Amino acid sequence: MKSQRPYFQKGKYINQIDTNRILDSLFDAVLVINHSGVITYINKVVEQVLKIEGETLVGYDYRELLKYSYTYEFENFSIFETALSERKAVHDKELHLIDSENNEVIIKGNTYPIYEGENFLGVIGVFRDITREKEYQEQTKRWEEKFTQAEKLAIVGEMAAGTAHEIKNPLATIKGFLQLLESNELPESKRKEYLATITDEVNRMEQLVKEFLHLSKPSNQEEHETNETVSLCKVFQKTLIFFSPQFKNKKVMLNIKCPGHPIYLRGKSDKLQQVFINLIKNSLEAMEKIPQDCRKLTIKVDIYKSNNKDDKNEKVILEFIDTGPGIPKNIMNKLFSPFATTKVRGTGLGLPVSIQIIQNLGGYLVAENSPLRGACFRIELPLYDVDGVNSICRNVYIPYCERVADYDKPD
């Protein structure tokens, strides 16, 4: 005779645990959408990631999630659209978000259809926050790219300064929490919380040191150049995530104007991102000495189509326009030559490397002073494809959109 399971009875649980409580205890973010596209449940991790209350989303159409979509990322929640319309699982999809406090968040996960018998009930999404992991990956990639340049000594110096700056921030955090721990009146719960934060910051510094040591021994193998389909939206998104803290700290308003649909190029996304980093970095540094209320960077993206029917070549035109003092006349003619720089600590290699990358992609990079104020860097690249059909924005399609990220607002 089989012994009875101690925690089960036929057809039901004894001391059954509430399902929501189980989902709230997970490390993953869980979101449920019914067959009509209405969000019926989010667990506590979703609330923590987006810094919202559950009532903000529950009961609303899943497209409300677009308000948390990062600039240029119109395809962010197609994972839910695919799962709802095609009723099949979607795996390993990254979503690039902005929480309610305007912080960038990256999550990765899967969606699965939910059935009761043959009846389709909806979709469940399960995601993991990978923001910190991505930051380390992007940081490693940036340093590896810089290490391949000719002036290795100058780049090592820049990398060391950047690493020292990155270590300075967690050191300040550790110092602050150690001072708080000296209080005899501190509750035990707070003491544990502060010690956990200190441990996290120490681990962060350890990771930075490991990356520095790894990058000091670059591979001797030459990079294998291959062309790939590059999403211009995603390259911008990755670049702007990197610069977001600097826009906020330096009180620079970012104004982005772009077509209302995804744009694709042929090339290498990391190389294109290197160009964008160089141009934005130059613009931010150029505006440091002007009044804070005048600091503005405008990024324009246009698609050029020739009026000549025989000319089937289409181009993407990108402009980076700042409100700094502009380019000095004595530098303008040699701006893209190596070591031409107005910065005290500049290497003068950023723009020469950038123009070489753009030329290798079959495009052009030119610089001029803006008629009103500041400098304008203009890039022309061959257009590969425009996806105006499969965009998540097709239901609210507009031919052109403008988004403003004002980092001058108080926290």
C-alpha positions, -999 to +999 in steps of 0.1 A: +000+000+000+014+034-011+019+059+017+000+092+012+020+123+002+022+145+033+015+177+015-010+166-010-046+155-012-064+143-043-072+173-065-059+200-042-030+213-020-030+214+018-017+248+030-017+260-005+006+290-011-009+320-029+003+321-065+010+359-064+031+355-034+052+329-052+057+351-082+066+381-060+093+360-044+111+354-077+142+373-089+127+376-124+101+401-136+068+385-145+040+401-165+008+385-177-014+398-206-048+383-215-059+374-250-073+409-255-039+425-249-048+438-214-022+436-186-037+415-158-008+410-135+028+423-128+049+410-099+069+431-075+101+428-096+084+446-125+074+474-100+110+476-087+125+476-122+102+504-136+098+521-101+060+521-104+030+509-085+011+479-099-020+501-106+000+520-132-002+491-157-026+465-145-059+468-163-044+488-193-035+477-228+000+463-231+009+492-254+010+514-223+045+498-219+057+520-247+059+549-223+088+530-207+105+523-240+139+539-246+144+566-272+146+552-308+136+517-296+102+513-314+104+475-316+108+471-278+076+453-271+070+434-304+078+403-283+043+406-268+027+415-301+042+384-317+032+362-288-004+375-289-009+374-327+010+342-335+004+325-301+039+311-299+068+315-275+095+341-281+129+335-265+159+356-254+145+390-263+161+421-249+139+451-239+155+485-235+135+506-210+134+538-191+119+537-156+097+563-141+128+582-128+143+583-163+170+557-156+180+532-184+171+496-177+178+465-199+159+433-193+161+400-212+137+370-212+109+350-229+072+351-235+050+320-235+013+315-246-011+304-219-038+278-227-066+262-208-073+231-229-076+245-265-086+280-253-059+307-257-059+327-225-031+351-230+007+355-226+031+354-197+065+372-199+095+363-177+125+387-177+158+392-159+174+426-153+207+426-171+215+464-169+247+461-149+259+431-170+254+452-202+272+482-188+303+460-181+301+445-216+298+479-233+326+493-212+349+463-221+340+467-258+348+505-258+382+499-242+390+471-266+381+493-296+403+521-283+432+497-277+433+488-314+442+524-324+477+534-332+484+556-302+483+530-276+502+550-249+478+579-252+448+555-250+462+537-220+465+570-202+429+579-211+417+544-200+436+547-167+420+581-160+386+568-168+391+538-146+403+560-118+371+581-122+349+550-122+367+538-090+363+572-073+325+569-073+321+536-054+349+547-030+328+578-022+297+555-016+317+532+006+331+561+026+296+575+031+281+542+043+310+535+066+304+569+083+267+560+087+277+526+103+296+544+130+263+554+146+254+534+177+217+541+171+215+526+137+189+498+134+202+463+126+182+461+094+198+493+081+232+481+092+228+450+071+215+470+041+245+494+043+269+465+045+253+448+015+257+481-005+294+484+005+299+448-007+283+455-040+305+486-045+337+466-036+327+439-062+321+467-087+357+480-082+371+445-084+354+440-117+368+473-131+403+463-121+400+429-137+388+446-170+417+470-169+442+442-165+425+422-193+426+452-217+463+457-209+470+425-228+452+429-261+449+401-287+474+402-315+448+389-339+436+414-364+399+422-363+379+403-390+359+430-408+324+418-418+293+437-428+261+432-409+226+446-409+228+475-383+198+490-366+205+527-364+179+529-336+198+504-315+232+520-320+218+553-309+201+537-279+233+520-267+253+552-272+228+574-253+226+549-224+264+555-220+261+593-221+229+597-200+247+604-167+268+631-185+238+648-200+223+650-165+254+661-147+264+687-172+228+700-175+227+695-213+193+692-230+191+665-257+168+670-286+163+641-310+145+643-343+140+612-364+117+594-388+090+574-370+102+540-381+133+518-378+163+524-402+189+499-411+224+502-425+251+478-436+284+478-416+295+472-381+274+485-352+304+488-328+323+509-353+293+532-359+288+535-321+324+545-318+318+574-342+287+585-323+306+584-290+334+606-304+310+632-318+288+634-287+318+635-264+332+664-284+299+682-282+296+678-245+331+690-239+327+720-262+297+732-242+313+730-207+322+767-206+289+782-218+260+789-194+240+758-183+207+771-197+222+774-232+236+738-234+217+718-260+226+690-283+203+683-313+206+650-332+187+649-365+181+618-386+168+622-422+163+599-452+174+614-485+157+603-517+168+617-550+143+634-574+161+617-602+142+584-611+174+569-624+192+575-591+180+547-568+206+554-541+190+564-508+210+579-480+207+584-442+218+619-431+227+624-394+235+658-379+250+664-345+245+701-336+257+716-304+254+751-289+291+755-280+315+781-293+320+764-326+351+752-344+381+777-345+391+789-379+427+778-374+416+742-367+388+738-393+411+729-422+430+703-403+401+691-380+403+655-393+441+653-392+458+633-364+467+652-333+447+683-343+429+692-310+421+723-289+419+702-257+446+703-231+444+665-226+430+655-260+448+630-282+435+644-315+426+609-327+388+608-323+378+626-355+405+610-377+394+576-366+357+585-370+361+598-406+380+566-416+352+544-402+325+564-420+345+562-453+349+525-449+311+523-446+308+541-479+298+574-464+310+610-457+317+630-425+320+667-427+321+695-401+310+731-402+299+759-378+262+763-374+247+796-387+232+803-353+257+790-328+279+760-322+293+732-344+275+708-367+289+674-377+271+658-407+272+621-416+259+606-449+256+568-451+240+545-477+205+533-466+200+496-465+163+493-454+134+511-438+109+491-418+077+511-418+055+480-417+066+458-389+072+486-364+053+484-331+044+521-339+024+513-370-009+518-352+001+553-343+024+559-373+038+593-379+063+601-406+085+621-383+088+625-346+107+646-321+117+637-286+133+659-260+152+645-230+156+674-206+182+664-180+181+698-164+150+689-144+155+684-107+157+648-094 
